[in-house]
Amino acid sequence: MEVAKQYSRRRRRNPSIDRLSDLPDSILCHILSFLPTKISVRTTILARRWRYLWSFVPNLDFEFPDKSAAIDRVLLLHKLQKIDTFRITEGYGYNDCQIETWIRFAVERNVKNLDLHFCYEGWVPPSPKCLLTCKTLVDLRLTNCTVFPVTGAVCLPSLKILYLQFYHAYETLPHLLSGCPVLENLLLQLYFNYCSCRISSPTIKSLRINFHYDDCSEDEDEGEYSYDRLEIDTPALIYLELIDSSNQHIKCGPLTSILGADISFHDYIGRDCSRSIPCADYNFS
């Protein structure tokens, strides 16, 4: 009790005491890691001690409208040789060369979590080959990104989480999954007129698939929608979520380990209306 009173008296005598600066650099960098990088960099004006702290933060988080020149400068001045997370959100206005350079930077620094979200404006950035052989990558999330090769080396020995949203190269998916020996969580958000593909993995435990409706996917010559085939071969699957807006032909192998499933169908009639079939929830436990 006496200690608390003494502390209170000291606070009254010196109300402007800076407790934050008493923290070690490692704790301050951890705090900064929760902020967007542009905010983290702005802490350089606080005091001399803060001038370079941002450059030792293990997470790099960029978002629109961060300029490419600003991103380049941050990467040039960043000090760590290992980073945990590299993220670009709502990326827009960047060219292929810039994106490839940034991804190489992350891979060369043994990135664990890579999250790239680009705005689709008729342009889809490619993924450099080095991304497919990143041995440290645990969590990969790509939105509006391509192109993965149909052949060539794929070695992602640590990858456990893979999110591909508005994926544009479905024919390469089997080859990509073949190089992910410990993958557990796969999310696919596919365009309505996707190409036939096969999801095959002995390790996937959670699979979420959303067939995204796109009124541009109608066959203009035939006036009909293209119904392609999806095959699922995931014997270790525990949870399945399927949102089908396209009435695709789906073939599924044995699901001997499954404990739960959420399935929803939406039947689109023409361009402007849809008919929803109530969601089916299954719990097998």
C-alpha positions in Angstrom: 0.0 0.0 0.0 2.8 2.4 0.9 4.5 1.7 -2.4 1.3 2.6 -4.3 1.1 5.9 -2.3 4.8 6.7 -3.1 4.1 6.0 -6.8 1.1 8.2 -6.8 3.1 11.1 -5.2 5.8 10.8 -7.8 3.2 10.9 -10.6 1.8 14.1 -9.1 5.2 15.7 -8.9 6.1 14.7 -12.5 2.8 14.4 -14.5 4.6 14.3 -17.9 6.6 11.2 -17.2 7.0 9.0 -20.3 6.4 5.4 -19.4 6.3 4.2 -23.1 10.0 5.2 -23.5 10.9 3.0 -20.6 10.0 -0.1 -22.5 12.7 -2.0 -24.3 13.1 -1.7 -28.1 11.8 -5.3 -28.6 8.5 -4.4 -27.0 8.2 -1.1 -28.9 8.8 -3.0 -32.2 6.2 -5.5 -31.2 3.7 -2.7 -30.6 4.5 -1.1 -34.0 4.0 -4.4 -35.8 0.3 -4.0 -35.3 0.2 -0.7 -37.2 0.2 -0.1 -41.0 3.7 0.5 -42.1 3.1 4.2 -43.1 1.9 4.9 -39.5 4.9 3.0 -38.0 7.3 5.1 -40.1 5.7 8.3 -38.8 6.9 7.5 -35.3 10.4 8.7 -36.3 9.4 12.2 -35.4 8.7 11.3 -31.7 12.3 11.3 -30.5 15.8 10.4 -31.5 15.3 6.9 -30.1 12.3 6.3 -32.3 14.1 7.3 -35.5 15.0 3.8 -36.7 12.7 1.6 -34.6 10.2 1.1 -37.4 13.0 -0.5 -39.6 13.2 -3.4 -37.1 9.5 -4.2 -37.2 8.9 -7.8 -38.5 5.7 -7.0 -40.2 5.3 -4.8 -43.3 1.8 -3.7 -44.1 1.1 -1.5 -47.1 -2.3 -0.3 -48.3 -3.7 1.9 -51.0 -2.9 4.7 -51.6 0.7 4.0 -50.6 2.9 5.0 -53.6 5.3 2.6 -55.2 8.2 4.9 -54.5 7.3 5.0 -50.8 7.2 1.2 -50.7 10.6 1.0 -52.4 12.1 3.3 -49.9 10.7 1.4 -46.9 12.2 -1.8 -48.3 15.5 -0.2 -48.9 15.8 1.1 -45.3 14.3 -1.9 -43.6 17.0 -3.6 -41.4 15.7 -7.1 -40.5 16.9 -10.1 -42.5 13.8 -12.1 -41.5 10.2 -10.8 -41.6 7.0 -12.4 -40.4 4.3 -10.8 -42.5 4.3 -8.9 -45.8 0.9 -7.5 -46.8 -0.4 -5.3 -49.6 -4.1 -4.4 -49.3 -6.2 -2.9 -52.1 -3.1 -2.6 -54.3 -3.6 -0.5 -57.4 -1.5 1.2 -59.9 1.6 -1.0 -59.5 3.3 -2.7 -62.4 4.5 -6.3 -62.8 8.2 -5.4 -62.2 7.5 -3.6 -59.0 5.3 -6.4 -57.6 7.9 -9.0 -58.5 10.6 -7.0 -56.8 8.5 -6.7 -53.6 7.7 -10.4 -53.5 11.3 -11.3 -54.0 12.2 -9.0 -51.1 9.8 -10.9 -48.9 10.9 -14.4 -50.0 14.6 -13.5 -49.6 13.8 -12.5 -46.0 12.2 -15.8 -45.2 8.6 -14.4 -45.0 6.1 -16.6 -43.1 2.8 -14.8 -44.0 2.3 -13.3 -47.4 -1.0 -11.5 -48.2 -1.4 -9.7 -51.5 -4.7 -8.1 -52.4 -4.9 -6.3 -55.8 -7.8 -4.4 -57.3 -8.9 -6.1 -60.5 -9.1 -3.6 -63.4 -8.6 -5.9 -66.3 -5.1 -6.6 -65.2 -3.8 -9.5 -63.1 -0.3 -9.4 -61.8 1.9 -12.5 -62.2 3.5 -14.4 -59.3 7.3 -14.8 -59.6 8.7 -18.3 -59.6 10.6 -17.7 -56.4 7.2 -17.6 -54.6 6.6 -21.3 -55.4 9.8 -22.4 -53.7 9.6 -20.4 -50.5 10.5 -22.9 -47.8 9.4 -20.6 -44.9 6.0 -19.6 -46.1 3.2 -20.8 -43.8 0.2 -18.6 -44.8 -0.3 -17.5 -48.4 -3.3 -15.3 -49.3 -3.7 -14.0 -52.9 -6.5 -11.9 -54.3 -6.6 -11.3 -58.1 -3.2 -12.8 -58.6 -1.8 -15.2 -61.2 -0.1 -16.8 -63.0 1.2 -20.1 -61.6 2.9 -22.3 -64.1 1.4 -25.7 -65.1 4.9 -27.2 -64.9 8.1 -26.4 -63.0 9.2 -26.6 -59.4 6.6 -26.1 -56.7 8.0 -26.6 -53.2 6.2 -25.1 -50.3 7.1 -27.5 -47.4 5.8 -25.3 -44.6 2.5 -23.9 -46.2 -0.5 -24.7 -44.1 -3.0 -22.0 -45.2 -3.7 -21.1 -48.8 -6.4 -18.5 -49.8 -6.9 -17.9 -53.5 -9.6 -15.4 -54.2 -10.8 -14.6 -57.7 -8.2 -17.0 -58.9 -7.5 -16.8 -62.6 -5.5 -19.9 -63.4 -7.6 -22.9 -62.3 -5.8 -25.3 -64.6 -2.6 -24.9 -62.6 -4.3 -25.7 -59.2 -3.4 -29.4 -59.2 0.2 -28.7 -59.8 0.3 -26.0 -57.1 -1.3 -28.3 -54.5 1.1 -31.1 -55.3 3.9 -29.0 -53.9 2.1 -28.3 -50.5 2.7 -31.5 -48.5 1.3 -30.1 -45.1 -1.5 -27.9 -46.4 -4.5 -27.9 -44.0 -6.7 -24.9 -44.9 -7.7 -24.1 -48.4 -10.1 -21.3 -49.5 -11.0 -20.8 -53.2 -13.2 -18.0 -54.5 -13.8 -18.9 -58.1 -15.3 -16.9 -61.0 -18.6 -18.3 -62.4 -17.0 -19.5 -65.6 -14.0 -21.2 -64.1 -12.2 -23.9 -66.0 -12.5 -27.5 -64.8 -10.1 -28.4 -62.1 -9.3 -31.0 -59.5 -8.6 -30.4 -55.8 -6.6 -33.3 -54.5 -4.7 -33.3 -51.2 -4.2 -35.9 -48.5 -3.7 -33.3 -45.8 -6.4 -30.6 -46.3 -8.7 -30.5 -43.2 -10.7 -27.3 -44.0 -12.0 -26.6 -47.6 -14.1 -23.5 -48.5 -15.2 -22.9 -52.0 -17.3 -20.1 -53.3 -18.4 -20.0 -57.0 -18.6 -16.3 -57.5 -21.4 -15.1 -59.8 -20.1 -12.9 -62.6 -22.6 -11.6 -65.2 -19.8 -11.2 -67.7 -19.3 -15.0 -67.7 -22.3 -15.7 -69.9 -21.4 -17.2 -73.3 -22.4 -14.3 -75.6 -22.5 -16.6 -78.7 -24.6 -19.3 -77.2 -26.6 -17.3 -74.7 -25.9 -19.9 -72.1 -23.7 -20.4 -69.1 -20.8 -22.8 -69.1 -21.1 -25.6 -66.6 -17.7 -27.1 -65.9 -16.6 -29.8 -63.5 -14.9 -29.7 -60.1 -13.5 -32.8 -58.5 -12.7 -33.0 -54.8 -10.4 -35.7 -53.4 -9.5 -34.7 -49.8 -9.8 -37.8 -47.6 -8.6 -36.0 -44.4 -11.3 -33.3 -44.8 -13.0 -32.3 -41.5 -14.9 -29.2 -42.6 -16.4 -28.3 -46.0 -18.1 -25.0 -47.0 -19.6 -24.8 -50.4 -21.3 -21.7 -51.9 -22.4 -22.6 -55.4 -23.8 -19.8 -57.6 -23.3 -21.7 -60.9 -24.8 -25.2 -60.7 -21.4 -26.7 -61.5 -20.9 -30.5 -61.8 -19.2 -31.5 -58.6 -17.7 -34.9 -57.9 -16.5 -35.6 -54.4 -14.5 -38.6 -53.2 -14.9 -40.3 -49.8 -15.1 -38.0 -46.8 -14.5 -40.4 -44.0 -13.1 -37.8 -41.6 -15.7 -35.0 -42.1 -17.4 -33.5 -39.0 -19.3 -30.6 -40.5 -20.4 -29.0 -43.7 -22.2 -25.8 -44.7 -23.6 -25.9 -48.2 -25.6 -23.2 -50.0 -26.9 -23.1 -53.6 -28.0 -20.0 -55.6 -29.7 -20.6 -58.9 -29.2 -17.6 -61.2 -31.9 -17.1 -63.8 -30.8 -14.6 -66.4 -28.6 -11.7 -65.5 -30.6 -9.9 -62.9 -32.4 -12.4 -60.7 -31.6 -15.4 -58.6 -33.3 -18.2 -56.7 -31.8 -19.3 -53.4 -32.0 -22.8 -52.0 -31.8 -22.7 -48.2 -28.4 -23.5 -46.7 -27.8 -27.0 -45.5 -25.8 -27.3 -42.2 -24.5 -30.7 -41.3 -22.8 -31.7 -38.1 -21.5 -35.3 -38.1 -20.0 -35.3 -34.6 
